[in-house]
Amino acid sequence: MVKALKLREGSPLDVPIIRFAWDKTLRMHVYAGELGTEAAKERKLSDLRFAASEIFQDRALVPARELKQALMHAFGVQERMARTYIQVMREAAILESDGKKQASYRFIKPYEEPKFP
């Protein structure tokens, strides 16, 4: 699979992943299509969730300015795209605004079923 890491004008998370597979008869790699839009959307949310878990690893609240800078660094994007990522994460219930401090965010950990022996 091939995926974009950095783009000049845009988000690498919006570029589809291109797949290649080995063809035994041709004895070479051949184009095998792109991951579907649903898979791309899930990958984008997964990447954003992972980045948020890293940023909030040892803190409950992160100021908006720091969050934006961390996203810019993690994805190699400009400030405007980092703000878009924050909005996407809020809409996907990955982040929430702190009620007391509007300029801070809290990571919403996904619910996991309890594991019984």
Protein Blocks (a to p, Z undefined) as FASTA:
>chain_A
ZZdfbdfbdcfklpccddddddfklopacdebjadfklmmmmmmmmmmmmmmmmmmmacb
dcfklmmmmmmmmnopafklmmmmmmmmmmnomaccdfklmmbccddddddddddZZ
